[in-house]
Amino acid sequence: MTMINGIPSVIEGNAYYPYILIPNTRFKPAFYEVAVAVSDETFDQFKSRGYVSCFPAGGRNFTPDPVVVFKKFAFNKDGTANKPPRLVDLDGNNIDVNVGNGSKVKVQWNHSEYGGKEDGSKVSRPVLVAVQVVQLVEWDGDSPVTANEDPDLEF
């Protein structure tokens, strides 16, 4: 298993508010994202290494567990679209499903670091690369989804 800053590059947990193949445009900038309820140990690994979008147990109303939010910008600075993260089944095949809250998933992520804090220090963010559905709770909304053929998977 590949490690990123001492954290496995694949994290398992329950997904909440997933925007995996279609970006969340309710906020600017738009993101592909998924909030993942994780173990205390996994949460501590992200938090202790300074990653943003980490919420302690009880910090979110949708789960009593700690949460790490994985995001990917939907658009580059020049306005061109980024490809969505891959969404795959247990065999690594691309799938077109609407992942609902409470689905058990594995998230493959990368590290991103950029300027942005008032004190001039860098912001570290866990970037969403791909999601493997382990146990699906299908969302019954009406948003279309489209599978992406990239990148190499570590599942």
Secondary structure, DSSP 8 states (H G I E B T S, - for coil): --EETTEESEEEEEEEEEEEEEEE-SSSS-EEEEEEE--HHHHHHHHHTTBSSEE-TTSBTTBSS-EEEEEEESB-TTS-B----EEE-TTS-B----B-TT-EEEEEEEEEEEE--TTS-EEEEEEEEEEEEEE--B-----------------
